[in-house]
Amino acid sequence: MIDIDEREKARFWTKAEQTPTCWIWKHALYPNGYGAFGHKGKTIRAHRAAYEIVNGEIPKGLNVLHTCDNPKCINPDHLWVG
């Protein structure tokens, strides 16, 4: 689970451009196109961080998937676990 305070949450959300549909990650990316968020000396996939910030811990063994199939999207409404 990501341990993140309110100040860091605010910093996280500023790294995306919110469009009417997807919230596009505008900073560092992994080679496969997923957002990369640096936090406490670790690099976390941005969509996983977004999911945890809004919904809490990701159940062990599950992935965070996109309904929009856009790896740069961090819109919590587009994320689900499976």
mmCIF file of the N, C-alpha and C atoms, coordinates in Angstrom:
data_MODEL
# 
_entry.id   MODEL 
# 
loop_
_atom_site.group_PDB 
_atom_site.id 
_atom_site.type_symbol 
_atom_site.label_atom_id 
_atom_site.label_alt_id 
_atom_site.label_comp_id 
_atom_site.label_asym_id 
_atom_site.label_entity_id 
_atom_site.label_seq_id 
_atom_site.pdbx_PDB_ins_code 
_atom_site.Cartn_x 
_atom_site.Cartn_y 
_atom_site.Cartn_z 
_atom_site.occupancy 
_atom_site.B_iso_or_equiv 
_atom_site.pdbx_formal_charge 
_atom_site.auth_seq_id 
_atom_site.auth_comp_id 
_atom_site.auth_asym_id 
_atom_site.auth_atom_id 
_atom_site.pdbx_PDB_model_num 
ATOM 1   N N  . MET A 1 1  ? 0.857   -1.194  0.000   1.00 0.00 ? 1  MET A N  1 
ATOM 2   C CA . MET A 1 1  ? 0.000   0.000   0.000   1.00 0.00 ? 1  MET A CA 1 
ATOM 3   C C  . MET A 1 1  ? 0.889   1.239   0.000   1.00 0.00 ? 1  MET A C  1 
ATOM 4   N N  . ILE A 1 2  ? 0.515   2.196   -0.815  1.00 0.00 ? 2  ILE A N  1 
ATOM 5   C CA . ILE A 1 2  ? 1.260   3.453   -0.882  1.00 0.00 ? 2  ILE A CA 1 
ATOM 6   C C  . ILE A 1 2  ? 0.984   4.281   0.370   1.00 0.00 ? 2  ILE A C  1 
ATOM 7   N N  . ASP A 1 3  ? 2.048   4.740   1.013   1.00 0.00 ? 3  ASP A N  1 
ATOM 8   C CA . ASP A 1 3  ? 1.933   5.591   2.197   1.00 0.00 ? 3  ASP A CA 1 
ATOM 9   C C  . ASP A 1 3  ? 2.169   7.024   1.728   1.00 0.00 ? 3  ASP A C  1 
ATOM 10  N N  . ILE A 1 4  ? 1.085   7.787   1.603   1.00 0.00 ? 4  ILE A N  1 
ATOM 11  C CA . ILE A 1 4  ? 1.188   9.110   0.992   1.00 0.00 ? 4  ILE A CA 1 
ATOM 12  C C  . ILE A 1 4  ? 0.348   10.123  1.771   1.00 0.00 ? 4  ILE A C  1 
ATOM 13  N N  . ASP A 1 5  ? 0.965   11.263  2.082   1.00 0.00 ? 5  ASP A N  1 
ATOM 14  C CA . ASP A 1 5  ? 0.235   12.292  2.832   1.00 0.00 ? 5  ASP A CA 1 
ATOM 15  C C  . ASP A 1 5  ? -0.513  13.222  1.858   1.00 0.00 ? 5  ASP A C  1 
ATOM 16  N N  . GLU A 1 6  ? -1.276  14.122  2.402   1.00 0.00 ? 6  GLU A N  1 
ATOM 17  C CA . GLU A 1 6  ? -2.124  15.003  1.584   1.00 0.00 ? 6  GLU A CA 1 
ATOM 18  C C  . GLU A 1 6  ? -1.297  15.882  0.640   1.00 0.00 ? 6  GLU A C  1 
ATOM 19  N N  . ARG A 1 7  ? -0.153  16.349  1.100   1.00 0.00 ? 7  ARG A N  1 
ATOM 20  C CA . ARG A 1 7  ? 0.698   17.180  0.250   1.00 0.00 ? 7  ARG A CA 1 
ATOM 21  C C  . ARG A 1 7  ? 1.197   16.394  -0.962  1.00 0.00 ? 7  ARG A C  1 
ATOM 22  N N  . GLU A 1 8  ? 1.611   15.153  -0.736  1.00 0.00 ? 8  GLU A N  1 
ATOM 23  C CA . GLU A 1 8  ? 2.079   14.302  -1.823  1.00 0.00 ? 8  GLU A CA 1 
ATOM 24  C C  . GLU A 1 8  ? 0.937   13.923  -2.767  1.00 0.00 ? 8  GLU A C  1 
ATOM 25  N N  . LYS A 1 9  ? -0.254  13.724  -2.215  1.00 0.00 ? 9  LYS A N  1 
ATOM 26  C CA . LYS A 1 9  ? -1.414  13.437  -3.069  1.00 0.00 ? 9  LYS A CA 1 
ATOM 27  C C  . LYS A 1 9  ? -1.662  14.602  -4.013  1.00 0.00 ? 9  LYS A C  1 
ATOM 28  N N  . ALA A 1 10 ? -1.604  15.809  -3.485  1.00 0.00 ? 10 ALA A N  1 
ATOM 29  C CA . ALA A 1 10 ? -1.816  16.997  -4.315  1.00 0.00 ? 10 ALA A CA 1 
ATOM 30  C C  . ALA A 1 10 ? -0.752  17.076  -5.402  1.00 0.00 ? 10 ALA A C  1 
ATOM 31  N N  . ARG A 1 11 ? 0.499   16.779  -5.049  1.00 0.00 ? 11 ARG A N  1 
ATOM 32  C CA . ARG A 1 11 ? 1.589   16.782  -6.031  1.00 0.00 ? 11 ARG A CA 1 
ATOM 33  C C  . ARG A 1 11 ? 1.335   15.731  -7.105  1.00 0.00 ? 11 ARG A C  1 
ATOM 34  N N  . PHE A 1 12 ? 0.878   14.569  -6.689  1.00 0.00 ? 12 PHE A N  1 
ATOM 35  C CA . PHE A 1 12 ? 0.599   13.480  -7.630  1.00 0.00 ? 12 PHE A CA 1 
ATOM 36  C C  . PHE A 1 12 ? -0.429  13.903  -8.677  1.00 0.00 ? 12 PHE A C  1 
ATOM 37  N N  . TRP A 1 13 ? -1.554  14.458  -8.233  1.00 0.00 ? 13 TRP A N  1 
ATOM 38  C CA . TRP A 1 13 ? -2.634  14.796  -9.166  1.00 0.00 ? 13 TRP A CA 1 
ATOM 39  C C  . TRP A 1 13 ? -2.243  15.904  -10.136 1.00 0.00 ? 13 TRP A C  1 
ATOM 40  N N  . THR A 1 14 ? -1.280  16.759  -9.780  1.00 0.00 ? 14 THR A N  1 
ATOM 41  C CA . THR A 1 14 ? -0.852  17.822  -10.698 1.00 0.00 ? 14 THR A CA 1 
ATOM 42  C C  . THR A 1 14 ? -0.057  17.282  -11.880 1.00 0.00 ? 14 THR A C  1 
ATOM 43  N N  . LYS A 1 15 ? 0.346   16.040  -11.827 1.00 0.00 ? 15 LYS A N  1 
ATOM 44  C CA . LYS A 1 15 ? 1.159   15.452  -12.887 1.00 0.00 ? 15 LYS A CA 1 
ATOM 45  C C  . LYS A 1 15 ? 0.325   14.884  -14.035 1.00 0.00 ? 15 LYS A C  1 
ATOM 46  N N  . ALA A 1 16 ? -0.967  15.130  -14.007 1.00 0.00 ? 16 ALA A N  1 
ATOM 47  C CA . ALA A 1 16 ? -1.840  14.629  -15.066 1.00 0.00 ? 16 ALA A CA 1 
ATOM 48  C C  . ALA A 1 16 ? -2.660  15.772  -15.650 1.00 0.00 ? 16 ALA A C  1 
ATOM 49  N N  . GLU A 1 17 ? -2.976  15.637  -16.911 1.00 0.00 ? 17 GLU A N  1 
ATOM 50  C CA . GLU A 1 17 ? -3.887  16.567  -17.582 1.00 0.00 ? 17 GLU A CA 1 
ATOM 51  C C  . GLU A 1 17 ? -5.265  15.926  -17.596 1.00 0.00 ? 17 GLU A C  1 
ATOM 52  N N  . GLN A 1 18 ? -6.218  16.566  -16.954 1.00 0.00 ? 18 GLN A N  1 
ATOM 53  C CA . GLN A 1 18 ? -7.571  16.017  -16.880 1.00 0.00 ? 18 GLN A CA 1 
ATOM 54  C C  . GLN A 1 18 ? -8.364  16.438  -18.108 1.00 0.00 ? 18 GLN A C  1 
ATOM 55  N N  . THR A 1 19 ? -8.704  15.479  -18.935 1.00 0.00 ? 19 THR A N  1 
ATOM 56  C CA . THR A 1 19 ? -9.552  15.733  -20.094 1.00 0.00 ? 19 THR A CA 1 
ATOM 57  C C  . THR A 1 19 ? -10.969 15.309  -19.710 1.00 0.00 ? 19 THR A C  1 
ATOM 58  N N  . PRO A 1 20 ? -11.957 15.515  -20.567 1.00 0.00 ? 20 PRO A N  1 
ATOM 59  C CA . PRO A 1 20 ? -13.320 15.074  -20.237 1.00 0.00 ? 20 PRO A CA 1 
ATOM 60  C C  . PRO A 1 20 ? -13.423 13.554  -20.027 1.00 0.00 ? 20 PRO A C  1 
ATOM 61  N N  . THR A 1 21 ? -12.463 12.813  -20.505 1.00 0.00 ? 21 THR A N  1 
ATOM 62  C CA . THR A 1 21 ? -12.507 11.351  -20.322 1.00 0.00 ? 21 THR A CA 1 
ATOM 63  C C  . THR A 1 21 ? -11.315 10.893  -19.491 1.00 0.00 ? 21 THR A C  1 
ATOM 64  N N  . CYS A 1 22 ? -10.169 10.713  -20.116 1.00 0.00 ? 22 CYS A N  1 
ATOM 65  C CA . CYS A 1 22 ? -8.976  10.220  -19.417 1.00 0.00 ? 22 CYS A CA 1 
ATOM 66  C C  . CYS A 1 22 ? -8.222  11.350  -18.724 1.00 0.00 ? 22 CYS A C  1 
ATOM 67  N N  . TRP A 1 23 ? -7.523  10.983  -17.657 1.00 0.00 ? 23 TRP A N  1 
ATOM 68  C CA . TRP A 1 23 ? -6.588  11.889  -17.004 1.00 0.00 ? 23 TRP A CA 1 
ATOM 69  C C  . TRP A 1 23 ? -5.210  11.405  -17.414 1.00 0.00 ? 23 TRP A C  1 
ATOM 70  N N  . ILE A 1 24 ? -4.552  12.120  -18.312 1.00 0.00 ? 24 ILE A N  1 
ATOM 71  C CA . ILE A 1 24 ? -3.333  11.673  -18.948 1.00 0.00 ? 24 ILE A CA 1 
ATOM 72  C C  . ILE A 1 24 ? -2.100  12.042  -18.117 1.00 0.00 ? 24 ILE A C  1 
ATOM 73  N N  . TRP A 1 25 ? -1.320  11.029  -17.741 1.00 0.00 ? 25 TRP A N  1 
ATOM 74  C CA . TRP A 1 25 ? -0.072  11.223  -17.009 1.00 0.00 ? 25 TRP A CA 1 
ATOM 75  C C  . TRP A 1 25 ? 0.909   11.939  -17.908 1.00 0.00 ? 25 TRP A C  1 
ATOM 76  N N  . LYS A 1 26 ? 1.452   13.074  -17.449 1.00 0.00 ? 26 LYS A N  1 
ATOM 77  C CA . LYS A 1 26 ? 2.307   13.927  -18.268 1.00 0.00 ? 26 LYS A CA 1 
ATOM 78  C C  . LYS A 1 26 ? 3.767   13.922  -17.839 1.00 0.00 ? 26 LYS A C  1 
ATOM 79  N N  . HIS A 1 27 ? 4.161   13.012  -17.003 1.00 0.00 ? 27 HIS A N  1 
ATOM 80  C CA . HIS A 1 27 ? 5.541   12.992  -16.523 1.00 0.00 ? 27 HIS A CA 1 
ATOM 81  C C  . HIS A 1 27 ? 6.215   11.687  -16.921 1.00 0.00 ? 27 HIS A C  1 
ATOM 82  N N  . ALA A 1 28 ? 7.100   11.209  -16.134 1.00 0.00 ? 28 ALA A N  1 
ATOM 83  C CA . ALA A 1 28 ? 7.918   10.042  -16.481 1.00 0.00 ? 28 ALA A CA 1 
ATOM 84  C C  . ALA A 1 28 ? 7.051   8.838   -16.852 1.00 0.00 ? 28 ALA A C  1 
ATOM 85  N N  . LEU A 1 29 ? 7.549   8.081   -17.814 1.00 0.00 ? 29 LEU A N  1 
ATOM 86  C CA . LEU A 1 29 ? 6.848   6.881   -18.279 1.00 0.00 ? 29 LEU A CA 1 
ATOM 87  C C  . LEU A 1 29 ? 7.783   5.673   -18.248 1.00 0.00 ? 29 LEU A C  1 
ATOM 88  N N  . TYR A 1 30 ? 7.208   4.517   -18.007 1.00 0.00 ? 30 TYR A N  1 
ATOM 89  C CA . TYR A 1 30 ? 7.919   3.264   -18.208 1.00 0.00 ? 30 TYR A CA 1 
ATOM 90  C C  . TYR A 1 30 ? 8.012   3.031   -19.716 1.00 0.00 ? 30 TYR A C  1 
ATOM 91  N N  . PRO A 1 31 ? 8.936   2.182   -20.162 1.00 0.00 ? 31 PRO A N  1 
ATOM 92  C CA . PRO A 1 31 ? 9.059   1.912   -21.599 1.00 0.00 ? 31 PRO A CA 1 
ATOM 93  C C  . PRO A 1 31 ? 7.760   1.411   -22.253 1.00 0.00 ? 31 PRO A C  1 
ATOM 94  N N  . ASN A 1 32 ? 6.889   0.775   -21.476 1.00 0.00 ? 32 ASN A N  1 
ATOM 95  C CA . ASN A 1 32 ? 5.635   0.259   -22.033 1.00 0.00 ? 32 ASN A CA 1 
ATOM 96  C C  . ASN A 1 32 ? 4.509   1.293   -22.035 1.00 0.00 ? 32 ASN A C  1 
ATOM 97  N N  . GLY A 1 33 ? 4.810   2.541   -21.672 1.00 0.00 ? 33 GLY A N  1 
ATOM 98  C CA . GLY A 1 33 ? 3.833   3.617   -21.762 1.00 0.00 ? 33 GLY A CA 1 
ATOM 99  C C  . GLY A 1 33 ? 3.066   3.934   -20.488 1.00 0.00 ? 33 GLY A C  1 
ATOM 100 N N  . TYR A 1 34 ? 3.247   3.147   -19.433 1.00 0.00 ? 34 TYR A N  1 
ATOM 101 C CA . TYR A 1 34 ? 2.564   3.425   -18.167 1.00 0.00 ? 34 TYR A CA 1 
ATOM 102 C C  . TYR A 1 34 ? 3.294   4.535   -17.419 1.00 0.00 ? 34 TYR A C  1 
ATOM 103 N N  . GLY A 1 35 ? 2.532   5.362   -16.689 1.00 0.00 ? 35 GLY A N  1 
ATOM 104 C CA . GLY A 1 35 ? 3.115   6.443   -15.917 1.00 0.00 ? 35 GLY A CA 1 
ATOM 105 C C  . GLY A 1 35 ? 3.985   5.918   -14.791 1.00 0.00 ? 35 GLY A C  1 
ATOM 106 N N  . ALA A 1 36 ? 5.041   6.673   -14.484 1.00 0.00 ? 36 ALA A N  1 
ATOM 107 C CA . ALA A 1 36 ? 5.961   6.329   -13.400 1.00 0.00 ? 36 ALA A CA 1 
ATOM 108 C C  . ALA A 1 36 ? 5.971   7.475   -12.391 1.00 0.00 ? 36 ALA A C  1 
ATOM 109 N N  . PHE A 1 37 ? 5.666   7.169   -11.143 1.00 0.00 ? 37 PHE A N  1 
ATOM 110 C CA . PHE A 1 37 ? 5.599   8.162   -10.076 1.00 0.00 ? 37 PHE A CA 1 
ATOM 111 C C  . PHE A 1 37 ? 6.664   7.849   -9.046  1.00 0.00 ? 37 PHE A C  1 
ATOM 112 N N  . GLY A 1 38 ? 7.584   8.806   -8.825  1.00 0.00 ? 38 GLY A N  1 
ATOM 113 C CA . GLY A 1 38 ? 8.618   8.638   -7.808  1.00 0.00 ? 38 GLY A CA 1 
ATOM 114 C C  . GLY A 1 38 ? 8.096   9.027   -6.446  1.00 0.00 ? 38 GLY A C  1 
ATOM 115 N N  . HIS A 1 39 ? 8.214   8.097   -5.484  1.00 0.00 ? 39 HIS A N  1 
ATOM 116 C CA . HIS A 1 39 ? 7.700   8.350   -4.139  1.00 0.00 ? 39 HIS A CA 1 
ATOM 117 C C  . HIS A 1 39 ? 8.539   7.596   -3.118  1.00 0.00 ? 39 HIS A C  1 
ATOM 118 N N  . LYS A 1 40 ? 9.140   8.345   -2.187  1.00 0.00 ? 40 LYS A N  1 
ATOM 119 C CA . LYS A 1 40 ? 9.946   7.774   -1.102  1.00 0.00 ? 40 LYS A CA 1 
ATOM 120 C C  . LYS A 1 40 ? 11.018  6.820   -1.619  1.00 0.00 ? 40 LYS A C  1 
ATOM 121 N N  . GLY A 1 41 ? 11.720  7.254   -2.669  1.00 0.00 ? 41 GLY A N  1 
ATOM 122 C CA . GLY A 1 41 ? 12.828  6.474   -3.195  1.00 0.00 ? 41 GLY A CA 1 
ATOM 123 C C  . GLY A 1 41 ? 12.447  5.293   -4.065  1.00 0.00 ? 41 GLY A C  1 
ATOM 124 N N  . LYS A 1 42 ? 11.159  5.140   -4.342  1.00 0.00 ? 42 LYS A N  1 
ATOM 125 C CA . LYS A 1 42 ? 10.687  4.053   -5.191  1.00 0.00 ? 42 LYS A CA 1 
ATOM 126 C C  . LYS A 1 42 ? 9.965   4.646   -6.389  1.00 0.00 ? 42 LYS A C  1 
ATOM 127 N N  . THR A 1 43 ? 9.906   3.884   -7.459  1.00 0.00 ? 43 THR A N  1 
ATOM 128 C CA . THR A 1 43 ? 9.106   4.279   -8.611  1.00 0.00 ? 43 THR A CA 1 
ATOM 129 C C  . THR A 1 43 ? 7.888   3.364   -8.659  1.00 0.00 ? 43 THR A C  1 
ATOM 130 N N  . ILE A 1 44 ? 6.713   3.973   -8.706  1.00 0.00 ? 44 ILE A N  1 
ATOM 131 C CA . ILE A 1 44 ? 5.436   3.265   -8.657  1.00 0.00 ? 44 ILE A CA 1 
ATOM 132 C C  . ILE A 1 44 ? 4.693   3.544   -9.954  1.00 0.00 ? 44 ILE A C  1 
ATOM 133 N N  . ARG A 1 45 ? 3.987   2.568   -10.468 1.00 0.00 ? 45 ARG A N  1 
ATOM 134 C CA . ARG A 1 45 ? 3.148   2.817   -11.643 1.00 0.00 ? 45 ARG A CA 1 
ATOM 135 C C  . ARG A 1 45 ? 2.045   3.795   -11.232 1.00 0.00 ? 45 ARG A C  1 
ATOM 136 N N  . ALA A 1 46 ? 1.915   4.855   -12.017 1.00 0.00 ? 46 ALA A N  1 
ATOM 137 C CA . ALA A 1 46 ? 1.011   5.955   -11.658 1.00 0.00 ? 46 ALA A CA 1 
ATOM 138 C C  . ALA A 1 46 ? -0.440  5.495   -11.548 1.00 0.00 ? 46 ALA A C  1 
ATOM 139 N N  . HIS A 1 47 ? -0.886  4.596   -12.412 1.00 0.00 ? 47 HIS A N  1 
ATOM 140 C CA . HIS A 1 47 ? -2.281  4.160   -12.339 1.00 0.00 ? 47 HIS A CA 1 
ATOM 141 C C  . HIS A 1 47 ? -2.543  3.350   -11.073 1.00 0.00 ? 47 HIS A C  1 
ATOM 142 N N  . ARG A 1 48 ? -1.544  2.594   -10.617 1.00 0.00 ? 48 ARG A N  1 
ATOM 143 C CA . ARG A 1 48 ? -1.689  1.850   -9.360  1.00 0.00 ? 48 ARG A CA 1 
ATOM 144 C C  . ARG A 1 48 ? -1.739  2.821   -8.176  1.00 0.00 ? 48 ARG A C  1 
ATOM 145 N N  . ALA A 1 49 ? -0.884  3.851   -8.215  1.00 0.00 ? 49 ALA A N  1 
ATOM 146 C CA . ALA A 1 49 ? -0.903  4.863   -7.151  1.00 0.00 ? 49 ALA A CA 1 
ATOM 147 C C  . ALA A 1 49 ? -2.255  5.568   -7.119  1.00 0.00 ? 49 ALA A C  1 
ATOM 148 N N  . ALA A 1 50 ? -2.783  5.933   -8.291  1.00 0.00 ? 50 ALA A N  1 
ATOM 149 C CA . ALA A 1 50 ? -4.092  6.602   -8.352  1.00 0.00 ? 50 ALA A CA 1 
ATOM 150 C C  . ALA A 1 50 ? -5.177  5.719   -7.753  1.00 0.00 ? 50 ALA A C  1 
ATOM 151 N N  . TYR A 1 51 ? -5.152  4.447   -8.112  1.00 0.00 ? 51 TYR A N  1 
ATOM 152 C CA . TYR A 1 51 ? -6.158  3.521   -7.575  1.00 0.00 ? 51 TYR A CA 1 
ATOM 153 C C  . TYR A 1 51 ? -6.072  3.475   -6.049  1.00 0.00 ? 51 TYR A C  1 
ATOM 154 N N  . GLU A 1 52 ? -4.857  3.321   -5.517  1.00 0.00 ? 52 GLU A N  1 
ATOM 155 C CA . GLU A 1 52 ? -4.700  3.211   -4.056  1.00 0.00 ? 52 GLU A CA 1 
ATOM 156 C C  . GLU A 1 52 ? -5.050  4.504   -3.333  1.00 0.00 ? 52 GLU A C  1 
ATOM 157 N N  . ILE A 1 53 ? -4.719  5.649   -3.915  1.00 0.00 ? 53 ILE A N  1 
ATOM 158 C CA . ILE A 1 53 ? -5.054  6.928   -3.279  1.00 0.00 ? 53 ILE A CA 1 
ATOM 159 C C  . ILE A 1 53 ? -6.562  7.045   -3.096  1.00 0.00 ? 53 ILE A C  1 
ATOM 160 N N  . VAL A 1 54 ? -7.316  6.616   -4.082  1.00 0.00 ? 54 VAL A N  1 
ATOM 161 C CA . VAL A 1 54 ? -8.779  6.767   -4.055  1.00 0.00 ? 54 VAL A CA 1 
ATOM 162 C C  . VAL A 1 54 ? -9.473  5.597   -3.363  1.00 0.00 ? 54 VAL A C  1 
ATOM 163 N N  . ASN A 1 55 ? -9.016  4.369   -3.617  1.00 0.00 ? 55 ASN A N  1 
ATOM 164 C CA . ASN A 1 55 ? -9.749  3.174   -3.178  1.00 0.00 ? 55 ASN A CA 1 
ATOM 165 C C  . ASN A 1 55 ? -9.103  2.369   -2.061  1.00 0.00 ? 55 ASN A C  1 
ATOM 166 N N  . GLY A 1 56 ? -7.855  2.643   -1.765  1.00 0.00 ? 56 GLY A N  1 
ATOM 167 C CA . GLY A 1 56 ? -7.160  1.848   -0.759  1.00 0.00 ? 56 GLY A CA 1 
ATOM 168 C C  . GLY A 1 56 ? -6.334  0.752   -1.403  1.00 0.00 ? 56 GLY A C  1 
ATOM 169 N N  . GLU A 1 57 ? -5.879  -0.142  -0.575  1.00 0.00 ? 57 GLU A N  1 
ATOM 170 C CA . GLU A 1 57 ? -4.930  -1.172  -0.991  1.00 0.00 ? 57 GLU A CA 1 
ATOM 171 C C  . GLU A 1 57 ? -5.460  -2.056  -2.123  1.00 0.00 ? 57 GLU A C  1 
ATOM 172 N N  . ILE A 1 58 ? -4.552  -2.397  -3.021  1.00 0.00 ? 58 ILE A N  1 
ATOM 173 C CA . ILE A 1 58 ? -4.866  -3.321  -4.109  1.00 0.00 ? 58 ILE A CA 1 
ATOM 174 C C  . ILE A 1 58 ? -4.751  -4.735  -3.544  1.00 0.00 ? 58 ILE A C  1 
ATOM 175 N N  . PRO A 1 59 ? -5.786  -5.554  -3.671  1.00 0.00 ? 59 PRO A N  1 
ATOM 176 C CA . PRO A 1 59 ? -5.706  -6.915  -3.144  1.00 0.00 ? 59 PRO A CA 1 
ATOM 177 C C  . PRO A 1 59 ? -4.519  -7.682  -3.747  1.00 0.00 ? 59 PRO A C  1 
ATOM 178 N N  . LYS A 1 60 ? -3.843  -8.423  -2.907  1.00 0.00 ? 60 LYS A N  1 
ATOM 179 C CA . LYS A 1 60 ? -2.660  -9.183  -3.312  1.00 0.00 ? 60 LYS A CA 1 
ATOM 180 C C  . LYS A 1 60 ? -2.988  -10.087 -4.503  1.00 0.00 ? 60 LYS A C  1 
ATOM 181 N N  . GLY A 1 61 ? -2.086  -10.068 -5.481  1.00 0.00 ? 61 GLY A N  1 
ATOM 182 C CA . GLY A 1 61 ? -2.232  -10.923 -6.641  1.00 0.00 ? 61 GLY A CA 1 
ATOM 183 C C  . GLY A 1 61 ? -3.089  -10.354 -7.758  1.00 0.00 ? 61 GLY A C  1 
ATOM 184 N N  . LEU A 1 62 ? -3.674  -9.158  -7.537  1.00 0.00 ? 62 LEU A N  1 
ATOM 185 C CA . LEU A 1 62 ? -4.522  -8.565  -8.568  1.00 0.00 ? 62 LEU A CA 1 
ATOM 186 C C  . LEU A 1 62 ? -3.805  -7.401  -9.247  1.00 0.00 ? 62 LEU A C  1 
ATOM 187 N N  . ASN A 1 63 ? -4.201  -7.104  -10.454 1.00 0.00 ? 63 ASN A N  1 
ATOM 188 C CA . ASN A 1 63 ? -3.669  -5.997  -11.231 1.00 0.00 ? 63 ASN A CA 1 
ATOM 189 C C  . ASN A 1 63 ? -4.682  -4.863  -11.257 1.00 0.00 ? 63 ASN A C  1 
ATOM 190 N N  . VAL A 1 64 ? -4.202  -3.677  -11.550 1.00 0.00 ? 64 VAL A N  1 
ATOM 191 C CA . VAL A 1 64 ? -5.091  -2.540  -11.783 1.00 0.00 ? 64 VAL A CA 1 
ATOM 192 C C  . VAL A 1 64 ? -5.213  -2.397  -13.296 1.00 0.00 ? 64 VAL A C  1 
ATOM 193 N N  . LEU A 1 65 ? -6.440  -2.491  -13.776 1.00 0.00 ? 65 LEU A N  1 
ATOM 194 C CA . LEU A 1 65 ? -6.738  -2.475  -15.207 1.00 0.00 ? 65 LEU A CA 1 
ATOM 195 C C  . LEU A 1 65 ? -7.479  -1.196  -15.576 1.00 0.00 ? 65 LEU A C  1 
ATOM 196 N N  . HIS A 1 66 ? -7.427  -0.863  -16.862 1.00 0.00 ? 66 HIS A N  1 
ATOM 197 C CA . HIS A 1 66 ? -8.074  0.346   -17.382 1.00 0.00 ? 66 HIS A CA 1 
ATOM 198 C C  . HIS A 1 66 ? -9.301  -0.026  -18.222 1.00 0.00 ? 66 HIS A C  1 
ATOM 199 N N  . THR A 1 67 ? -10.424 0.604   -17.960 1.00 0.00 ? 67 THR A N  1 
ATOM 200 C CA . THR A 1 67 ? -11.577 0.403   -18.835 1.00 0.00 ? 67 THR A CA 1 
ATOM 201 C C  . THR A 1 67 ? -11.344 1.090   -20.181 1.00 0.00 ? 67 THR A C  1 
ATOM 202 N N  . CYS A 1 68 ? -10.466 2.095   -20.207 1.00 0.00 ? 68 CYS A N  1 
ATOM 203 C CA . CYS A 1 68 ? -10.193 2.868   -21.415 1.00 0.00 ? 68 CYS A CA 1 
ATOM 204 C C  . CYS A 1 68 ? -9.028  2.301   -22.236 1.00 0.00 ? 68 CYS A C  1 
ATOM 205 N N  . ASP A 1 69 ? -8.329  1.314   -21.698 1.00 0.00 ? 69 ASP A N  1 
ATOM 206 C CA . ASP A 1 69 ? -7.159  0.721   -22.367 1.00 0.00 ? 69 ASP A CA 1 
ATOM 207 C C  . ASP A 1 69 ? -6.088  1.752   -22.714 1.00 0.00 ? 69 ASP A C  1 
ATOM 208 N N  . ASN A 1 70 ? -5.972  2.794   -21.909 1.00 0.00 ? 70 ASN A N  1 
ATOM 209 C CA . ASN A 1 70 ? -4.965  3.835   -22.117 1.00 0.00 ? 70 ASN A CA 1 
ATOM 210 C C  . ASN A 1 70 ? -3.962  3.757   -20.968 1.00 0.00 ? 70 ASN A C  1 
ATOM 211 N N  . PRO A 1 71 ? -2.740  3.264   -21.218 1.00 0.00 ? 71 PRO A N  1 
ATOM 212 C CA . PRO A 1 71 ? -1.777  3.081   -20.125 1.00 0.00 ? 71 PRO A CA 1 
ATOM 213 C C  . PRO A 1 71 ? -1.367  4.373   -19.423 1.00 0.00 ? 71 PRO A C  1 
ATOM 214 N N  . LYS A 1 72 ? -1.529  5.521   -20.062 1.00 0.00 ? 72 LYS A N  1 
ATOM 215 C CA . LYS A 1 72 ? -1.186  6.805   -19.432 1.00 0.00 ? 72 LYS A CA 1 
ATOM 216 C C  . LYS A 1 72 ? -2.313  7.357   -18.572 1.00 0.00 ? 72 LYS A C  1 
ATOM 217 N N  . CYS A 1 73 ? -3.483  6.752   -18.608 1.00 0.00 ? 73 CYS A N  1 
ATOM 218 C CA . CYS A 1 73 ? -4.642  7.261   -17.871 1.00 0.00 ? 73 CYS A CA 1 
ATOM 219 C C  . CYS A 1 73 ? -4.554  6.913   -16.380 1.00 0.00 ? 73 CYS A C  1 
ATOM 220 N N  . ILE A 1 74 ? -4.825  7.934   -15.535 1.00 0.00 ? 74 ILE A N  1 
ATOM 221 C CA . ILE A 1 74 ? -4.882  7.705   -14.086 1.00 0.00 ? 74 ILE A CA 1 
ATOM 222 C C  . ILE A 1 74 ? -6.240  8.099   -13.514 1.00 0.00 ? 74 ILE A C  1 
ATOM 223 N N  . ASN A 1 75 ? -7.242  8.246   -14.373 1.00 0.00 ? 75 ASN A N  1 
ATOM 224 C CA . ASN A 1 75 ? -8.584  8.602   -13.906 1.00 0.00 ? 75 ASN A CA 1 
ATOM 225 C C  . ASN A 1 75 ? -9.126  7.449   -13.056 1.00 0.00 ? 75 ASN A C  1 
ATOM 226 N N  . PRO A 1 76 ? -9.376  7.678   -11.764 1.00 0.00 ? 76 PRO A N  1 
ATOM 227 C CA . PRO A 1 76 ? -9.856  6.601   -10.905 1.00 0.00 ? 76 PRO A CA 1 
ATOM 228 C C  . PRO A 1 76 ? -11.137 5.934   -11.401 1.00 0.00 ? 76 PRO A C  1 
ATOM 229 N N  . ASP A 1 77 ? -11.962 6.678   -12.129 1.00 0.00 ? 77 ASP A N  1 
ATOM 230 C CA . ASP A 1 77 ? -13.190 6.111   -12.671 1.00 0.00 ? 77 ASP A CA 1 
ATOM 231 C C  . ASP A 1 77 ? -12.924 5.101   -13.777 1.00 0.00 ? 77 ASP A C  1 
ATOM 232 N N  . HIS A 1 78 ? -11.717 5.087   -14.308 1.00 0.00 ? 78 HIS A N  1 
ATOM 233 C CA . HIS A 1 78 ? -11.349 4.161   -15.378 1.00 0.00 ? 78 HIS A CA 1 
ATOM 234 C C  . HIS A 1 78 ? -10.567 2.948   -14.876 1.00 0.00 ? 78 HIS A C  1 
ATOM 235 N N  . LEU A 1 79 ? -10.308 2.892   -13.570 1.00 0.00 ? 79 LEU A N  1 
ATOM 236 C CA . LEU A 1 79 ? -9.456  1.852   -13.004 1.00 0.00 ? 79 LEU A CA 1 
ATOM 237 C C  . LEU A 1 79 ? -10.267 0.836   -12.215 1.00 0.00 ? 79 LEU A C  1 
ATOM 238 N N  . TRP A 1 80 ? -9.895  -0.423  -12.376 1.00 0.00 ? 80 TRP A N  1 
ATOM 239 C CA . TRP A 1 80 ? -10.525 -1.510  -11.630 1.00 0.00 ? 80 TRP A CA 1 
ATOM 240 C C  . TRP A 1 80 ? -9.502  -2.614  -11.397 1.00 0.00 ? 80 TRP A C  1 
ATOM 241 N N  . VAL A 1 81 ? -9.747  -3.448  -10.419 1.00 0.00 ? 81 VAL A N  1 
ATOM 242 C CA . VAL A 1 81 ? -8.807  -4.540  -10.149 1.00 0.00 ? 81 VAL A CA 1 
ATOM 243 C C  . VAL A 1 81 ? -9.339  -5.836  -10.710 1.00 0.00 ? 81 VAL A C  1 
ATOM 244 N N  . GLY A 1 82 ? -8.432  -6.664  -11.156 1.00 0.00 ? 82 GLY A N  1 
ATOM 245 C CA . GLY A 1 82 ? -8.822  -7.957  -11.712 1.00 0.00 ? 82 GLY A CA 1 
ATOM 246 C C  . GLY A 1 82 ? -7.634  -8.853  -11.909 1.00 0.00 ? 82 GLY A C  1 
# 
